[in-house]
């Protein structure tokens, strides 16, 4: 009897763990969707939306993802989200390159200015 009670407790613990993990996974996925939508729209435009509008867009994206997955089109659902994130990564890379170039030019100008000041 003790073994059975221990097994039932172990199974219940595993079920709770699975439920907790699924909840965390859902929360992370929702956050990822929200970030992808914000990146797609632009952070400024996303910030101008009301919470209700943001939730509506998030729900629409989740429904599209669910529909694709239910139709067995898992690859398309994954590709849709991956494309949004890839576009953002490319933009971040380009912005980083631009920022680095601006910093380099600024340092060059400061060095030339310092040289002129030192020369009189």
N, C-alpha and C positions, 0 to 999 in steps of 0.2 A: 504494500500500500504506500509506503514511503517513497518507493521508486516511482510509482505512478504520480504521486503528488509533485515530486521533483520534476518529472518530465512535463507535466501540465504547466508548472511554473516556468520551466525553461521555454516551452513553446509560446506561452503568453508573453514572456520577455522578448522573444524573437519577433513576435508579431508587433509588439510595441516599438521595437527597434526599426522594423521595416516601415511601419507607419510614420515614425519620426523622420526616417531617411527620405521617404517619399514626399513628406511635407517640406523638408529642406530643399529637395530637388526641385519641387514645384516653385518654391520661392526664388531659388536661384534662376530658374528658367524664366520666370516672370521678370526678374530684374534684368536679365540678358535681353529679353524682348523689349523692355522699356528703354534700355540703353541703345539698342539697335534702332528703334523708332526715333529716339532723340537725335542720334547721329544722322539718320536719314533726313530728318526735317531740318536739322540745325539746332544747336543748343538754345539759341536765342528764341527761335520760333516755338520750340517745345516749351520753354519757360513761360511764354505768353499764353499758352493754353490753360484753361481751367483744369482742375483735378478731374472733373467729370469728363472733359474732352480727352484728356490723356488716358483715362480708364477706358473710354469708348474705343479709342484707337488700339489700345493694348488688347482689349477683348476681341476686336476684329482680327488682329494679327493672330491671336491664340486660336480663334475659330478657324482661320485659314490653315494654320499649321495642323490642327486636329483633323480637319477635313482631308488634307493631303495624306496624313498618316492613316486615317481610316480607309482611304482608297488604296492603300498599299503603296503610296508614292512617298515613302520615307526619304528617298534620296532627294526628291524635289523640295521637301520641307527643310531638310538639312541645308541644301544648296541655297535656298532663299535666305535663310538666316546667315549662312556663311558669307554670301555675297554682300549683305549689309555690313557685316563686320570687316570684310576684306576692303571694301570701299573706304571705310573709316581708317583702317590701318594705312592704306595708301595715302590718304589725305594727311594723316598724322606724319607720315614719313616725309611727304613733300613740304609740309609746314616746318618740320624739323630742319630740313635742308635749307629752306629759306631763312629760318631763324639763324642757323649756323653761318650762312653766307652774310647776313646782316651784321652779326657779331664780328666776323672777320673783317669786314669793310670798316666798321667802327673802330676796331683796334688799329687798323692801318692809318685811318685819318688821325687818330689820337697820336700815333707814333710820328706821323709827318708834322703835326702841329707842335709836338714837343721838340722835335728837331729844329723847326723854324724858330721857336722861342729860344732854344739853346744857342742858336747861331746869331741871334740878335735881331 
